[in-house]
Amino acid sequence: MTQLGTKKSRKGCTNCKRRRVKCNEQAPCANCSRRGEQCSLLGAPTPGTELGPETSGLSPEEWIQDLELMHHYDRDTLLQPLGIREDCQHLWRENIPREAIKHSFLMHGILALSALHIVHTRPAEADKYLRLCDKHQTKALEMFRTVLCTDITPGISTALFALSSTISILSMGRSCADAMSMPEPRYVSMEQVAELFLLTRGVRDLIHTCMEWVSAGPLGPMLDGHYSSDAHDVQLPVAVQKQFINLQYMLDECCAIEYRPECERALRRLEDIYRSVLSASTTMGEVETSQIWRWMLLAPCEFVTMIRACFPPALILLAHFAAVSLTVRKAWYTSDWGHYVLTGISMVLYGSDMYSYLEWPMEQARSHMMILTQPEEIDSVMNGSPPTASRFPFDQTLSLEPGFDEAELGFVAF
């Protein structure tokens, strides 16, 4: 209740009004500054005006383009699966746009994601929307870096985490868009792969900084673990087990001893990913992106350096990861990433003694890793007979498509 002799002000910020606390009406107000929240008094339009091209600094053309991208995000992008659980998909429809309204760096990330999705659905207009995607991603990253130079607070941690997740999707989707725009052969370079690894690890470092705040906020479900402890006890099909034995043999024979420990750690973590995929396929019926991409976090940092340097043993392990990534069917931004990476690796290793080690992952890529996603069908094909005792024991399980050139991977349709 207002005391006698005082005049009640209605100029306080939205957050203070919602909490029914006194606002000092500065921009930002003291309460929002203390709580690390976006104050509505910052950059608010003057009473009686609306936010439009004249007040936002955008040209009328840019204003219309941004409205188009936001409309597309709401009506089209959000209707496409992201390779995640439905409860997390809901967060991209409701909570993340709500955070983007409060934090412009996240809004730029959403607009970049929308533009990238238009590239995916309307490839004839790829040039225009790739430019828009790059423009908004650049703005988002500039603002992102500025915020990271300050003290991260609970009020901004949710938006930072949302943008980090958005940037990861953008990076993978952008590399696929680049490959799609190429003449044959279409590929993702090892430099692009290494950048994606580093970016994903950067997201992890940010999550560690504000894990408690994010997990307690609306995006908490996105941090839920996707790796069941039971997956560790999952027994891989015999053919897959033998292939991992072959990979260990490859490291023993072809990997310099000073690099072998990091490659062996990456191999063991890759085997965990294969078990997780088999477990998810048999229990849930589908594989989520998080069950695959965590290998980028588990592989040693030195291994990423080896990928960038095109170190052959590291590329062979990466090829097996690219093949298993194709088990994720419901993610538009990464649908052909595994094929593009395999093509890039084959171009690097073609003509070398190491090229033969690509036969197995290339064959599994053509079947979208049926050996893990539909192991019962593979068992029926093998009809109980043991695989041949060759270096590639699974070579004879699936017949090669007529006229297939192993040096040219290209597309495999879903």
N, C-alpha and C positions, 0 to 999 in steps of 0.2 A: 504494500500500500504506500502511495506517495505521501511523504510528510508535508504538513502544512508549511507554507512559505517557500516551497521548492516547486520548480517547474519540470514536469516530466518531459524528457527528450525522446523523440522517435527516430533519432539519427544513428542509433547504435548498430553494430554489425549483426549479421544474421546469426552467427554462432552465439553471441551474448544474449540475443533475444530468445533463442531457443532454450538456452540454459537459465534464462531469467536472472541474469547477473548484470551489474552495472558496467557499461562500456565507456571507456574514456574517449571514444570517438576519434582516436588518432588512426592513421593508416600506415602500418597495421596497428590494431588496438593492442593494449598491454596483455589482455587475456589470451588473444590468439597467438601473440609472440611467445608467451610463456608456455603455451600448450603445443607450439609448433604447427598450428593449423593455418590454412589459407583464409585470410581475413577478407570478407566481402567488401571492405572499404578500400582495398587496394585496387586501383584501376577501375573502380565502379563508375558507370556513366552518371552524368549529372541528372538530377530529378527531371522527369518529363522527356528524357531522350531515350532512344533505343540503340542497342548495340548493332551497328551495321557497318558497311564499308567505310563510311566517313569517320567512325570512331575507332575502328580496329586497325587502321593503317593499311588495309588491303585495298587493292583496286577492285572495281566492280566485277571484273572477270575472275579474279582470284576468289572473291567472296562466293560467287556462284559455283566455282569449282569445288570449294570446300563444302558447300551445302550439298552438292551432288555426291561427294565422297561420303559424307555423313549419312545421307539417305541410302546409299548403296550398302554401307556397313550395317545399317539397321534392317534393311529389307532383303539383302542378299548374302553378305558375308557371314552374318550370324546364323544363317540357315544351313550353312555348310559345316560338316563335322571337322573338328580340330584334332581328332585322334585322342580324345580325352573322355573321362566319365561325364555322364549327363549333368551331375551336380556341379562339375567344374565348367561345363559348357554354359550352364545357366549364369555363372559369374561373368562370363564375357558378354552376356546379353544385358545384365542388370547392373551389377556392381562396378565393373570396370568403366562403362560409359559414365556412370555417376561420379566416379573419381576423376574422369577426364574433364568433366565440367569445372571441377575445382582446380585442376592442375594442367596448365596448357601444354607442358612437355608430354604428358600422356595423351592429350587430345591430338597432338601432331603424330604420335605413334599410331593411334587408331586410324587417322586419315591415311597414313602411309600404308597400313595393312589393308585398308579398303581399296586403295589404288592398286596394290599388288594383286588383290583378288580380281579386280577388273581385268588386269593383264592375263590372269589365268582363264577367265571366262570369255574374254573378247580379245584374242591374240592379234587380231587385225589392227587394234588400237594400242598395241603394246608400247610403241615409242612415246606417245603422249602420256600414258599413265605411269610408265616407268620414270619419266621425268618428275611427275607429281609425287610418286613414291619416294624418290631420292630427295626431293625438296623437303618433304615433311620429316623424313627420317633424319636428315641433316639438322633440321631445327630441333627435333626431339633430342638428339644426342648432344647438341650444344647446350641446351637447357639442362639436360641430365648431368653433364659434367660440372656445370656451375653449381647445381644443388649438391653434388657429391663432395664439393670442396667446402661445404658448410657442415655443421653438426646435423646429422640425421635424427629426426624426432619422430615420435609415434604418429603424429598427424600427417606426415608425408611418406612414411615407410610403405604404406599400402600402394600408393601411386608409383613409387619407385620400383617396387617389386613387379607391379603390373607392366610397367614400361620395359623392365628387364625381360620379362617373358615375351612381350611383343617383339622386342628387338631380336630375340632368338628365332622366332618364327619368321621375321622379316629376312634375316640373314640366310636361312635355309631356302625360303621361297624365292629370294632374289637370285641365288645361285642357280636354282632351277629355271627361273625366267631367263637368265643369261644364256643357259645351255639351250633352252627352247628356241631362242632367237638365232642360234648358229646354224650354218649349213652342216650337213653330216660330215664327220661324226660329231654328235653333240656330247659335251662332257663338262664335268666340273674339275677345275684344276686343283692340284694339291695345295696350292697357296690358299685357295678358297676354303678347302677343308680345314687347314690349320687355323685359319681365322675363325671358323665356326667353333672349333674346339676351344680356342682361347676365349671367345665371347661367352660360350656356355659356362666356362669355369669362372669368368667374371661375374656372371649371374649368381653362381653358387657363393662366391665371396661376399656379394651384397646380401644374400639371404642370411648368411652367418652373422652379418653385422646387425641385422634387425629381425632375426628369426622370431624372437618372442613377441614382438609387436605385430608382425605379419600373421603369425599363427593365431593370435588372439583376435584378429580383425576379420573382415568379411571374406578375405581371400584365403583364410586359413585352410580350407579343404584342398587347395592347390598344393599344399606342402605335405599332405598325407602321403605316407610311404606307399610305393607301388610294388615293392619287392617283398614277397612273402618269404618268411624264414623256411617254409616248407620247400621252396624252390631249390634250396641248397641240396636237398636230398633227392631231387628228381634225377632219374637215370636217363641219360640221353640215348637215342637210338644207337645201335652198334656202329652203323656207318659213320655217324657223327663223332662218336668216341674215337674211332680209328683216324678220322680226319684230324682231330686235335693231336693225336699221337704223331701224325705226319707233320703237323705244324711245329711240334716240339723238335722233331727230327730236322726240319728245315732250319730252325734256329741254331741247333747244335752244329750243323754243317756249314751254314752260310752266314751266320751273324758273328761279327767280331766280339771277342769275349768282353770287351769294355762296354758294349751296348746290350749284351745279352740279358742282364738282370731286368732292365726296364722293359724289354720286349717280352720277357717271360711273365712279368707282372701284367702287362697288357693282355697277354694270351690267357692267363688265368681269369682275369676279369671278363674277357670276351666269352669264355666258357660259361661263366655265371649268367651272362646275358642270354646265351642259348638256352640254358635251363629255365630262366625266367620266362622266355617266350614259349617254350614247350608247356610250362605250367599254366600260363595264361590261356593258351590255346585250348588246353584240355579242360580247364575249370570254368573260364569265362566265355570262351568261344571267340575272343578277339584280343588283339594286342594293342596296348596304348603306347603313345609316343614316349612317355616317361620310362617305360620298361626297356626301351631301346637306347634312348639318348643318354642314359646315365653312364654308359661306357665312356663318354667324353669327359666325365668327371672322374671316373675311376682310373683311367689310363694315366701313367706318370707324365709329368710335364715334359721330361726329356723325350718321351715318345712323340709328343706333338712336334718337337723340333725335328725329329727324324722324318716325320711326314712331310714337313715343309722342305726338307733337304732331299726328298725323294729317295730315302734309304730303302732299298728293295725289301728286306725282311719286314720292315714296318708297313710297307705298302701291301704286302701279302696279307698281313693281319687286318689291315684296313679293308681290303677286298672282302674278307669274310664278314666284317661288320656291315659293309654296304649291302651284301646279300641278305643278311638277316633283317636289315632295316626295311626291306620290302614286305615284311610280314604285317606292317602297319598299313591297313587298307583305307582307314577313314581319316585321312588328313590331306586336304587338297594341296597344301603348300609343300609337301614332301613326297608326293606320290611316285615320282620317278627319280628322286635323288639318288637312290642306290644304283640305278642303271647308269646315270651320268657319271657317278664316281668310279664305277667299274670301268667305264669307257676311258676315263682319264687315267686310271692306273694301267690299263692295257696299252695305252699309247706310250706311257713312260717305259714299260718293261718289254714292249714288243721287240723280239729279236734277241733278247737276253736269255741266259740259262734259267732265270727265275720265272719266266713267263709261264712255264708248265704248271706252276703252283696256282695259277688263276683258273685252271680248268674246273675245279670243283665249285668255287663260288659262282662262276659264270653259269654253270649248269643249274645250280640251285636257284639263281636269280630268274632263270627262265620259268621255273615252276613256282616262283614266289615262296620258296622254302617250304614246299609241301612236306618235306621230311620232318619239319617241326610242327607245322600247323595242321597237317592231316597225316600223322604217322601211321594210323591204321591202314590207310590206303597204300602207303609205301610198303608196309609189311605184306599186304596182299599181293603187290606186284612182285616182291622178292620171293613170295611163296615159301618162306622158311629156309631158303637156300643161303648159305653164308656168302658174303661178298668176296670177290677175288682178292688175292693177297698182293695187290699192286700198291704203288704209292698212293693212288687215288681209288680207294675201294668202292666208291659210290659211282664211278664213271658209267657202269653198265646198268644202273638202276632205271634211269630215264633215257629214252632214245632221243637223239639229237633231231631237231627239226630239219627236214630236207632243205638243202641249199644254204644252211646257216654258215656264215663266215665268222669264225671265232674272233677275228680282229675287229669286227664291227658289231657292237652290241645293240645300239639303237634303242627303240622303244619296245616295251612289252606291255600290252594293254591289260587293264584290270578286267 
